[in-house]
Amino acid sequence: MVTKKEALVTILHWARINSYLYLMKKLGLEIIVHLLFWLSTAWLITSGFSIQAQEIELVDGIETVHIVRNRDWVLQLVTCIVASCIAFYGNAGLIITANRNKRGRKSILGSISIFGILVFLTYVLTEYTIFDDSLPIPREIAFGIAIFYFAISIAYGLVKSSIFNERRQQQLIVDKDRAELSLLRNQLQPHFLFNALNNLLSMVHPTDNPKLMDSIERLSQLLRFVIEGSKAEKISMEKEITFLENYIELQMLRFNEGEVDVAFHITGDHRRQVVESGLFIPFVENAFKYGTEPENRARIEIHFDLSQAHTVGFTIKNKVLLHNPNGIGTGIAVTQKRLGLMYPDKHELTLSKTGDFIVQLTIQTQ
């Protein structure tokens, strides 16, 4: 009898195979379309522009037209098409890669360079004959072929980039919705808790129990950040740091005095630069979850480098007192994916685990 676990493994296995087959089918269809495009356009160009003369033969009153083609021109046209093909995929690949890495300026410079090389090769093809005793193809035809294919390569690259951007945006929306849904589930109806905490806060006298009042107020601020901050795509580093400070203060209530030492340092004053909300909290949560333990001394070191106007440096270090059997936590895995989507080629994340667990993250905010 097949168990539920075996059935689930089988379903996932077939789902993976079906996904692979779908991708292969889609890739195969795209290759076929490209081959048809090049074969059809090459046939039209060579058949249309290789005509050297037309001979009319009259036999028994029947007029027959014979088309005389210049074989040397056919070879020159094919050479021009091959050069255009290389430039086509070089330029399209450059546009797609630059768009994914958000390097528009380099894409423009690269396209200009490729077009310049193509024009030079076309000029050489029309200026010097490849074969002895043969005339070069007309220059306007050669340049027309080069410009035609290069213009299509730009359109192709932009369309592929647009499709990629749309898929990435859809993935970001899905991930954000999942994160918000998970956050709401974990917070047990934050709107209700936020209102309840405000009611409790009004019942606490400031002089009777100042520590309790301060803790309730910090938790209220955390919930406000969760409710209001999650609606914004990006927030300032000032708000992000305040959120982390409140979270740390609440975590410290679990421990006796002297058990956990948190060193929180900030270098630089560029706190107005904005980042994606909630990027740093999973690393701090991970440090408290696996780097602290009741009745054991622990130390967590957190450092923000805000000395540059458009760069955020973040480092957190803690000893590993409790081991995670699953490797890194779900929060860190999700954050890695968000960084890849929101800051492609604009971030550097290093996770090192020896005696200490060290996270080093650098983000280019512009």
N, C-alpha and C positions, 0 to 999 in steps of 0.2 A: 504494500500500500504506500502511495506517495504521500510524504508529509507536506505540511504547508511550506516549510522552509525550502524543500526540494522543488516544489511547484514554483515558488517565488524566484528561485535561482534560474529555473528553466525559462520563466517568462522574461527575466532580465536578459538572459543570454540571447533569446530570439529577438528581443527588442534591439539589442546591440547589433545583431546581424542585419536586421531590417534597416537600421539607420545607416550602416556601412553600405549596404546595397543601394539605398536611396542616393547616398552621396556619389557612389560610383556611377550610377545611372545618370545623375545630373551632370557629373563631370564629363562622361562619355557623350552626352547630348551636346554640351558646349563645344567639345572638340570637333564633333561632326559639323556643327554650324560654322565654326571657324574654317574648317577645310572646304566646305561648300562656298564660303565667301571668297576665299583666296583662289580657288579653282575657277569659279565663275567670273570674277573680275579679271583674273589673268587671261582667261580665254577671250573675253570681250576686248581687252586692251590689245593683246597680240594680234587678234584677228582683225581688229579695226584699224590699227595704226601700222601694220606691216605691209600694206598694199603699196606696191611700187608702180604698177600700171594695170590697165584693163585692156585686153585685146578682144576685139569683136571679129568674129569669123562668120562669114555668110556662105552657107552651103545649101544649094537648091532652094534658095529664097528663104532659108531659115537662119535667123540671126542668133548666134551663140556668143555669150560673153565669157571670156576666160580671165580670171583674176590672177595676176602675177605677184607673188609675195617675195619680199626680200628676206632671205633666210638670216642674213647678218642682222637685219633690223629686229627680227624675232628674238635672236639671242641677246641683242642689246636691251630690248624691252624686258625680257625675262631677268636680265641682270639688274635692271632698274627696279623691277618688282621685288626681287630678293633683297636688295638694299633697303627698300621701303618696308619690307616685312620685318627685317631686323630692327629698324628704327621704330616701327609700329609697336612691337612688344616691349622694346626697351623704354619707350616713352610712356606707354600705358602702365607698365610695371612700376615705373618711377612715380607716376601720379598716384597710383593706388597705395604704394608703400608710404609715400610722403603724407597722404591724407590720413592713413591709419595712425601715423606717428605725429600728426599735427605739425608738419613742416612744410607749409605752403610756399615759403620763399625759396627753399631748396628745390622744390618741385618745379617752380617756374624757371629757375636758373638751369636746372638739369634739362628741362624740355628745350630751352633755347639752345643749349649746347648740342643736344642730339639733332635738332633741326639744322643747326649750322653745319654739322658733319655730313648730314644727308644732302644738303645743298651743294657742299663742296664735292662730294662723290658724284652727284648728278652733273655738275659742271665738268668734271674730269671725263665723265662718260660721253658727253656731247662735244667736248673740245678735242679729244684724242680718240682715234679709231682703235678699237680693240683688235680688229682683224685687218690684215693687209688688203688694200684695194677695195675697201668698203667705206661708204659714207656713213657718218654718225647720224643717229636719229635726230629729228628736229628738236632744238633746245626747249621750245615751248611745250612740246609733248612730254619730254622727260621731267621738266619742272612741274607740269600739271599732274603727272602720276605721283610724284613725291609729295606734293601739297595735298592731293586727294587722300592718300593713305595716312599722312600725318594728321590731317584734320579729323579723320575717323578715329585715329588712335586717341586723340584728346577726348573726343566724345565718348569713346568706349571706357577710358579710364575714369572719366567723371561719373558715368552711369554706374560703373562697378563701385566707385567710392560712395556714391549716393545710396546704393543698396546696402553697403556695409554699414554706413552711418545710421541708416534706418533700423537695421537689425540690432546694432549696438544700442541705439536709443530705446528700442523695445525691450532689450535685455536689461537695461538700466531700470526701466519702469517696473519690469517684473521683479527684479532683485529688490528695488526700493519698496514695492508693495509687500513682498515677503518679509523684509526686515521690519517694516512698520507693523505688519500683522503679528509677527513673532514678539515684537516689543510690547504691543498691546496685550497679548496673551500673558506675557511674563509680568506685566505690571498690574494685573488684576483690576481692570477698569480704572485707569489713572484719573479720569475726570472725577469719578466718585471719591477716590482716595484723596485727591487734591482738595476737594470741597470738605471732606471729613477732617483732613489735617488742619485746614483753616479754622474749622469749628473748635477742634481741640486746642489749637494755639491760642484762641481767644479765652479759653478756660484756664490757661496756665498763667500764674502771676510771675512777673519777671524776677522778683526778689526771692520768691519761695524756692523755685527750682530753675535757675538760669541755664543749667546744662541741658535739661530736658527741653526747655523752650528753644534753645539754640539748635538742638538736634532735630526737633520738629520743623523748625524754620528751614534748615538745610534740606531736609527731605522734601519739603514743599517746593523749594527752589528746583530740586532735581526733577520732580514731577512736572513742574511748569516748563522746564527745558525739554522734557520728553514730549509734552503735549504741543508746545508752540514751536520748539526748535526743529522737530521732525518735519514740519510743514515747509521749512525753508530748505532749498537745495544746498546752500552754503552759508556758513556763519563765520564770524570773526574769530580769530585766535583768542581774543580777550574773553569771549563768552565760553569758548571751548575749555580754556584753562580754569575759569571759574567753576564750570560744571565738574571738572576733574577734582578740583580742590574740595568741593562739597561732597563728592563721592568718597574721597579718601577720608574725610572727617567722620563720615558715617561708618565706614569700614573700621575705623580705629575704635569705635565703641564696643566692638566684639572682644577686644583684648585688654588685658590689664596694663597698667602704666609700665612702660619700659620693655614690654614684650616685642613690640614692632617699632622700628625706627624708619620713618619715611623722610628721605632727603629730596626735597622738591626745589629744583633750581631753574631759574630762567635767565638766559643771557640775551641781551638786546632789547630794544623797545618797539620793534615792528609788530605790534599786536593787532593792527587793523587789517592785515591781510586775511583773506577769507579762504576757508578750506571746506571740503565736504564734511557735513555734520557727522560726528560720532566715529571718527577714524581712530582715535587714540584710546577710547575707553575699553575696547576688548583686551588691549595689552595690559592695562592697569588691572582689570578684572582678573586676568590670567595670573598676574603677579601675586595678588591677594589669595587667589584660590590655591595655587600650587607653591607659593613661596612663603606662606605663613602657616603657623600651626599653634594652637593654644599651648601655653606653658613652655614654648620654645622661643628663644630670641631670634628675631628675623630683621632683615634690613632690605628696604626697597629704595633704589636710587632712580630718580626721574629727572631728566634734564631736557629743557626746551632751548634750542638755539634760534633766536629771532633777531640775530644781528644783521641779517640781510633783508632787503625790502621785499623780495619775491621768493624767498626760500624759507622753509620751515624744517628745522632739524629736531628730531625727537629720539631720545635714548632712554631705555628703562632696563634696569638690571636687578636681578633678585636671585637668591639661592633657591635651589629646587629641593623643597622639603617633602612634597608629595608628588608622585609621578603620575603622569597622564597616560594610561594604557593605549589610548587612541592617537598618541602623538600630539599635534597641536589641537587646540580647541576649535569648536565650530565658529566662534566669534572671530578668531584670527583668520581662519580659512575664508570666511565671508569677506573680511576686510582686505585680504590679499586679492580677491576677485574684484572688489570695488575699486581698489587702487589701479588694477590693470585696465578697468573700463574707464575710470574717470581721469587717470593720469598716465596714459600710455606714453612710455619713453620720457616721462617727467617725474619719475619717482625711483627711489632705490631702497629696497627693504632687505635687511639682513637679519636672519635669526640664527644665533649661535648658542649651542647648549653643550657646555663642558662641565665645569663645576658650578657655574652660574648660567642662568638663562638671560641672554642679552638680546635686546631688540634695538636695531638702529634703522631709523626711517628718515629719509630726506625727500621732501616734496617741493617741486617747482610750482609755485602758485600761479604763475603767469607764463 
